Amino acid sequence: MTTEKVDINNILTDNGRFSLRNILFTSGEYSCADSFNNLGILSPVIVQRGEDGVHLVDGRKRIQYAKQNGMISVDAVVLPVETQVTDIITFILCDKREDIGSSVMNMVQFICFAVSLNVPEKWALESLCVPLGLKPHPNTLHSCGRVNRLPKELRRFCHEKKFSLKQLINMASYPDDLLGLLVEWNRLLQLTASTMDEIASNLRDWLRSKNKSIDDLMNDAEIREILGSSMDPRDKTGRLRQLIRIRQFPVLSEVNSRIEKSVSDLKLPKEIGIKWDRTLENKNAALSININDPEKWQRVLDALRSKEVKEALEDILDEL
C-alpha cells in the first residue's frame, strides 16, 4: 500500500462502492471542522482504485472539508486493486462498529451491503453474523434480504424502536400494500414496536377473513374519521386499535364490553380490582385488594360480601 496525492474530483464518495451513506441510520453526524481548522487533515483518506474509478473507503468528512476549502488533492492510502473485498468490509466493520451495532436494523442493512459486494456466504456467516450476534445460518442471510426490502421509512422506524430480528422478520411477512399503509399511518399515530405489530397482524387477518383490500381500508368511514380527527396521536392510536380489535374479534369484544359494564356498574371501592382473561380462553376471574389504611378494611369487606358483587362475579364466570 502506498500514500499518494489523489485528485479530490476523482474520488467517488457518496456514490462509491463502499459508501454507507444510504445504508446505515445514524443519530446525526458530528462536525470535525474545528479540528480540521486548527490542526489540518492529519490522517490520509483510504481509497481503492478500480476499473470504474477511485472509491472512498474511509475519510468522507475529510473529503468534504477539503472540497469546502478549495483543496485540489488530498493524501490518500491507495489500496491495491487486488485487495480482497472481505478485508475492506472487515475494516469498515471495525471502524463503524458503533453505528452498525446501534440496532438490529443497521446490522441487517450492513450484512446486505456486504452481500451486495459478492462476499462468500460462508465468510458473511462467520465474519459478520457471528460478531454481530446473529445466528450463522443461511436462513439468516435470506431473512436479512427480506427485511432489507421493507420501505425505507419503515426500516427507519424499526431502527429507532430497536426491533429485534424476530420482530423484523415478522414485519417483513406482511403484504407490501399493508406495509405502505402503516408507513402513512405512522405519521399520524403514536406507535411502538408492539402496537405496530398488533395493528398489522389484526388488519391482515381481518382483510383476509372479510376478503377486503387496502383500498377498502383507506376508504373506510370510521377509520378516516379517527385519522382525520383533532385528537392527539396517542388517543388516535388507542381508538384505532380498539376499532380494529372489535372488527377482528367481534364476539370477543362484545363479551369483554359486557363484563366491563358489569364491573363498572358495581362502583366498587378503588381498593378492589376485578380482572379476567380478556382472550376468554380461561374461565377465571381474579379479585385483588390493595389497601393502605386499616380504617378502610371494613368498607372493603362489606363490598365483597354484598349481593351485587356475588351476582356480578357469577355473571362474569357465565360469560367466560
N, C-alpha and C positions, 0 to 999 in steps of 0.2 A: 504494500500500500504506500502511496506517495501523497504528499501535500503539495498542492499547486494552486496558482491563481486561476479562478474559473469565472468567466463572464456571467454576471447575475442573470442577464436576459436569456441565457441558455439553460438555466436550471428550472426544471419542472417542479413546482411546489404543490399547490392545491390540486393540480391535475396530474401530479406524478404518480408513479406506480405504487409508491409506499405511503401516500398521503392518508392520514386518518381523519381529516377534517370532516368528512361526511360519514365516518364510520362510528366514532365514539361520541357519546353525550358527555359533556363536561359542565361543571358548575360555573364556568367563566374563566377566561384566560387572564392571568396576571401580567402586568406590564414589566418589561425589562428595560424600559427606556432610560431610567435614571442610571442604572448600572452601565449601560452602553455609553451614555453621555459622559460619565465620569471615568470609566476605565477602558472604553472601546470594546471591540469584539475580541475577546481573549482566546476563545476556542474556535478552531476551524469547523465549518459545517461538514457534514458527511454526505457524500453523493455516490451514486453508481452510474457510470457511463454505459448506456446501452445502445442498441441499434436505432432506437426511436428517440434518443435524446439523453440528457443528463437528469437523472431522477434524484430528488432530495430524499435522504433517509432521515436526517436529523439536522435541525437548525432553522426551522421556519421563522421564528421570531428574529433571528439574526439576519435572515434574508430580507424580511420586512423592514427592519431598521436600516439596512444598507440601502435599499431602494428609496426609502423616505429621505435619506441623507445624500442622495445623488452619487453613491458609490457605483463604480462600474464593475468591479470584480471583488471576490472575497476569497480568503484562504479556505481550501476545501481538502478533506481527506477523500481521495478518489478510490473507491473500491474497484478491484478488477472485475471485468465483465464476467469472469468465471466464478465469482463469489456465489456460493450457494444461497438460494433464497431463504432456506431454513435458518442460516446463520444471521441473515439480516432481520428476519422476523423474531428470532430469539433476542437480538439486540434491542429491537423495538419493544418487545415484551418487558425486558428488564428496565428500559428507560421510561416506559409509560405504565408501569405496573399499577400505580395508584389509580389512574384513570380507568384502566381496563378492569381492575378488581372492584371498582366502586359499585357495581351492580352486576347481577347475572346477565341482564340485558346487554351490557357492554362486553361481557365475556363472550356471549353468543356472537355478537357482531364482529368481535376481533377474530374469533375462530373462523367465521365465514369469510372474513377478509383474507385470512391465511389460505383457506381452501381455494379462494378465487385465484390465488397465485400458484395454484397447482402443486402445493406441497404434498408429499406422500401421506396417505391416510394413516399409516402406522405411526409416522412422525407426529402428525396432528394429535393423535390419541395419547401418545406417550409424552410428548414435549409441550403440549398445550392443555389438553383436557386434565391431565394429572396435576400439573402445577396450579391450575385454576380451580381444582377441587371438583371437577366434573367426572362422571363415570367414563372410563376409557373404553367405550364400546361403539361400534359403527352406528348403532341407533342414535347415539348422542349427536353425531355429526348430521344425521338425517333430521333429527328434531331441531337442531340449530338452524338448518336450512329453512325449515317450515316457519320457525319463529321469525327469522330474518326477513321473511316476505310479508310480515304484518305491516300495515300502514305506518309511515314514519311517526306521525303524531301519536299513534297508539303505542309504538315502541318507546317513545319518549315518556309517555305516561307510565309504562311498565318499569322503565328505568327509575323514574322519580319515586314510584311507590315500592320499589325494591321487590318486585315479583320474584318468586323462586322459579327454578327451572320447571318444576311441575306445573306451576300456575301459568307460565309462559306457554308450555306445550298445550295446556288446556285451552288457553285463549286462541292459539293458532288452529284449534279444531273447529272453531265456529265459521259459518259461511262468510265469504268476503263482504256481501252486501250488509249483513248484520254488523260486522266489524266497522264498516264505513258509517253506519248509523250511530254506533257507540261513540265514534270519534266526534261526530256532530253534537251529540248529547253531552259529551264531556265538557263542552264549552259552557253549557247551561246548568249543569248539575254539580254536586259536590260528591265525587265518587272516591271510594277507597278501593283497594285491590279486591276485597271480599264483596263489596256491593257491585262492582263492575262485573265480577264473575257471576254473582247471583242473578243480576238483571239479564246478562247474556244467556245464561242457562235457561232461565224461565221463559224468556222470549223465544228462544229457539224451539223449545218443546211445545210452547203454545202455538207458534206458527205452524209447526208440523201437524199437531193434533187438529187444528182448525183449517188446514190447507190454505193458509193465508200467506201473503207476500210482504216484503218490506214496504212496498207502496201502500199496502193496507194499513200498516203501522203509521206511516208518515201522514196518512190522511185520516187517521182515527181522531174523532172529535174530542174524546176525553183526554187523550194523550196530548193533543195540540193545545187544549185548554190549560193543562198543567204546565207544559213547557213555555207557553206564552203568557203565563200569569205574572203578577208582580211579586210573588213570593220569593224569598231569598233561596239561593241554590240548595241549601240544606233541606228546607221544607219541600221544595220541588222534588228532591230526591226521595224523601220519605213518602210523599203522595204517589209518586210514580211506582215505587217498589210495592206499595200497598195495592195499587190498581192492577199491576202485573200479577201479583200473588193471587188476587181474587179471581182473575181470569184463568190463571193456570190451575188453581185448585179451588174451584167454586164451592164444592161441598165442604172442604176443609175450612175455608174462610167463613162460610156461613155458620158452621158449628162453633168455631172459635169466637165469632161475634156474639152468638147467643150466650156462651159461657161468660164472656167479658161483661155482657149486660147483667147477667145474674150476680156476678161478683160486685159490680158497680152499684147495683140496686141495694145490696146489703148495707152499704155505708158503714163498713167496719172501721174500728179504730185504726189509726195509722200503724199501730204496733203489730197488727195482724196482717199476714200476707197469705194469699192463696195462689199456688202455681199448679200448672198441669202441663202434660206433654202436648205441645201445640201441633205436633205431627199426627196426634191421635193414634199412635201406634201402641201406647201403653195405657192401660186402664188404671190410672193412678193420679191422685190429687195430693198435693203437699201443703200442709198448713205450717206456717212459720210465725214465731213470736220474737219480736225484738223490743226489749223493754229496758229502760234505764232509770225508771222511777218506781220504787216499791208501791207507792200510793196508786199507781195505775193498774196494778195487778188484778185487783178485784173487778175493775171495769172490763178488763180483757177476759177474765174468766166468765163474767156474766154474758159477754158477747158470744163466747164459744159455746155456752150452754143453751143459747137461745134456739127456739124452734126454727127461726128463719135460717140460721146458719146450717142446722141439720138438714133442712129441706133443700137448701141451695147445694150442699155437698152431694146429696142424693141425686139431684138433677144433673150436676156436673158428671158424676160417675155414670149416670144413664147415657149422657151424651157421648162419653168416651167409650 
